[in-house]
Amino acid sequence: MIFTLIFELFLGAVIGLGVWLISLGVRGKKVLKASRSELSVSIQSKKPNHNFRNIILGSAIGVGIWLFTGIFVAGLVVGIGIVLFRGKLGSKRSTHKITEKSESIASWTEMLHSVFLAGGGIEKAIISSAAIAPEPIREEVRALAKDIETSPIADALYRFGVAMAHPASDKIVAALALSVVKGAHDIVELLRSQAESIRADSRVILELEEGRARHRTSALIVMSVTLTVATALYFFEKGYLSPYKEFPGYFVLFVVGVGFLGGFGLLIQMGKINEPSRHFELKEGIS
């Protein structure tokens, strides 16, 4: 009796926490404070927040499973899983977006290196590269080319670095700014080495993604097999699932579900590839 009461209190607390989180999502409030890197990424990308959609979808599917099967914990676990993990398992597309900009910056750096090697200056290198810069950064490079025609190069480079907001461009901006302000004589070799370093970083990210893709595939197979078996048992052998409609079955199913959710959380954390962190942040004009 005491055990039953404790579990009911715990389950009530979980449900209460879920209702509270849903209310925060509806009002657009955040529980945890976003880090500076997460905030900068969200501002740059300006993508819609899918958390509210996940809450609605998870709640609808969870309630539907509960009403259809009569097993409350099954609907609860599935609903929580959708809210927490929908769209977060990762894919090659997300990795491609991370590496695409790095590769574009490396290609643009090699363009500048070629012009410098031929004896051209910074202004000539930037203006000549604007028309053929890689597509992901072409708009920013063209804006830089126009900016240096009316502003000091150092200030234009500063604004370019702010617009790019990428660690690879930070290094290139720093190298070009030093060559303008301090008269660096090894700018040609520096640009070549920076381009090689940027490409090496992209290769490392792609290699990591290949290894993590195998783990994601394994997780999807396990999830698919589990759902298929559970669905088959419900339609063809309902008596096997009848114990899960009582309190002891609730407890067992809840523990198993928490184990599944915890495993998926660890898998997503292991497979997460974040955008590279900035080496430094440009807060004031270069002088």
N, C-alpha and C positions, 0 to 999 in steps of 0.2 A: 504493500500500500504506500509506504513511504517512497519507495523507488518510483512508483507510478506518478506520485505527486511531484517528485523532483523533475522527472522527465517532462511532465506537462508544463511545469513552470519554465523549464529550459526552452521547450518548443514555443511557448507563448512569448518568451523573450526574443527568440529568433524571428518570429512573425512580427513582433512589435518593431524590431530593428529594421526589418524589411519595409514595413509601412512607413517608418520614419525616413529611410533612404529614398523611397519612392516620392514622398512629399517634398524632400529636398530637390529631387530631380525635376519635379513638376514646377517648382519655383525657381529653378535654374541656379541653385546654390551649390557650392562645392564643399565637400567634407574635409578634404586634404588640400593643403596649399600647394599649388603647382610650383615646380622648380623653375629656375630662371631659364634653363635650356628648353624645358617643355613649353614654357610660356612663349619663348621666342619662336619655336617651331610652329605653335598654333597661330601666332600672329602672322607669320610669314605665309603659311599655307592657306589660311582663311577658309579651312574646310568646315562644314557643318558638324556639330557635335552629335554623335550617334548614340550617346548614353540614354537619352530620353526614349529614342526609338527602341533600343534594346530593352528598356524597362517595360514598355508597353507590350512588345512582342513576347518577352519572357513571361510576363504576367498572364497574357492571353493564352499562350501555349500551356503554361503550368496549370492554370485553372481548367483548361480543356482536358488535359490528361487526368486531372483529379476527378472531374465529372464523368469522364468516359470510363475510367478504370475503377473508380472508387477508392484508389490508393492515394491518400493525400501527400505522403512523403515523396512519392514518385513525381507528382506535379511540382512539388516544392523544389526538389533537387534539379529537375530539368529546367525549371524557370530560373533558378539562381545561376545555373550554368550558362544559359543564354544571355542573361544580363551581364555576367562577368566576362565571358569569353567570346561572344559572337563577334566575328571580324578581327580577332586578335591572334589567331593561330599563326598568321604570317604567310607570306608567299614570295615567289621570286619577283613578283611585281614590285613589292615594297623594297626589296634589296636593289632592284634595278633603279628605282627612283633615287636611292641613296648614292649609288655609284655613278649614275649618269652625269650628275653635275660635277663630280670630281674629275671624271674623264674629260668633260668639256673644258674645265679649267686647265687641265694638263695640256690639251690640244692647243688652247689659246696661248698658253705659256710658250709652247714650242714655236708658234707663229711669231711671237715677240722675239724669241731667241734667234730665229732665222733672220729677222730684219736687223737686229743688233749685230749679228755676225757679218751681215753685208755692209755694216758701217752706218746704218740709220740711227736716228735718235729716238727718244721715248715718244715724242709726239707723232713722228712718222710711223713708228711701230704700232701705236694704238689706232691711229686713223686708218692705216692700211689693213689692219686686222678686223675692223668693225664690219666690213661688208661680208667677210667670209668666216666670222666667228661661229662656233658650233651653236646650233639652234637653242639649247637650254639656257645659254647665257648671252645670246646675240642682242637681246634688248638692252641689257645692262651695259654691254661693251659699246653699243652704238650711243647710248646716253653718255658714256664716258668720253667718247670721241667728240661729241658735240660740246660737252662741258669744258674740255680743255681748250676749246677755241675762244671761250669767253672768261675763263677763270684760271687762276694759277694751277699748275699741274698738281701740286701737293694737295690743294683743297679738293680738286676733282677726284683724285685718287682716294681721298678720305670718304667722299660721298659714294664712290664706287664700292669701297669696302663695306660700307654700311648697307648698301642695296644688295650686295651679294650675300652677306651674312653667312660665310662659309670659312672653315679653318684653312682650306687650301688657298682661297683668294686672300685671306689675311696675310699669308706668307708672301704671296706675289706682290700685294700692295705694299707691304713693308719693304721688300727688296727694291721696288721701283721708287718708293718715296725716299729711301736712303740714297739711291743713285742721284735723285734730284737735289736733295738737301745737302748731303755729305759728299757727293761726287764719287760714289763707289766705282772702282775701276774693274771689278771682277763680276759685273752684272751679267755678262754673257754666260759664264760658267755657273753662276748662281741660279739663273733661270733654268739652265739645262738640268742641274741637279734637283731643283724643286719639281720639275715636270716628272722626272724619274721617281721621286719620292711619292708624289701624288698617285701615280699609276701603281706603284707597289702597294700603297694603302688600299686601293680599290681591289687589287688581286687578293689581298688577305681577306677582305670582306666577302668576296665571292667564294673563296675556298671555305670559309666558315659557313656560308649559306648552304653549300653542297652537303656538308656534314650534318647540319641541323635539319635539312629537308628529309633525311631518312628517319629521324626521330618523329617528325610531324606525320609522316606517312604511317609509321607504326602506330601512333596514337589514333589516327583516323580509322585504321583497320580495327583496332581494339574497340573503339566506340561503335563502329558500324556493326561488328559482330555481336556486341552486347545488346544493342538496340534491336537487331534482327531476332536474336534468340528470345528476348523479352516479348517482342511482338508476337512471335510464333507461339510461345507458351500461353499468352493471353487468349489467342484465338482458338488454339487447338488443345490446350491443356490448362483450363482455368483453375482446376483444382490445385494445381501446383503453386499457384500464386495466392490462393485463398489465405494462407497464414499471414501474408503481408498486409492483410486488411485489418488485423488486430494489433493490439499494443506491442507485444514482443516483436512481431514482424516489422512494425513501424520503426522500432529502435534499430533492428538489424539493417533494414534498408537505409535508414538515415546514416548509420555509420559507414556502410558501403558507399553511399552517395557522396559523403564528405571525403572519403578516400579518393574517389574518382575526381572530384573537383580539385582537391589538393594536388593530385598528380598532374592534372591539366594546368593548374596554376604554375607548378614548377617547370613543366615542359615549355610553357609560353615564356616564362622568365629566362630559361636557358636559351631559347631560340630567338630571343628578342635582339634585333640589331638596331641600335639607336643611330641617329645621325651623329656624325663626328662632332665632338665638342670644340668650341672656339679656343684657339690658342691665346687670344687676347681680344678684348672688346674695344672698339674705337669709340671713345667718348668725347674726344675733342679733336679739333682740326689738327692736321699734321703741320708742324712748323719747324 
